[in-house]
């Protein structure tokens, strides 16, 4: 996925492989995040743990910065 994304963005664009592992204190200003998180925590086919499921932490990482 990273290779496909890198091939389709302008040179100089920073791609973070892990949103939650980056340091916001040194991260340049951001106009937009493009991210997704698994639907399993919210799906009726899953455990329906919602935001209590660890896989949902990406959502919090997007709004925290």
Secondary structure, 3 states (H helix, E strand, C coil): CHHHHHHCCCCCCCCCCCHHHCCCCCCCCCCCCCCCCCCCCCCCCCCCCHHHCHHHHHHHHHHHC
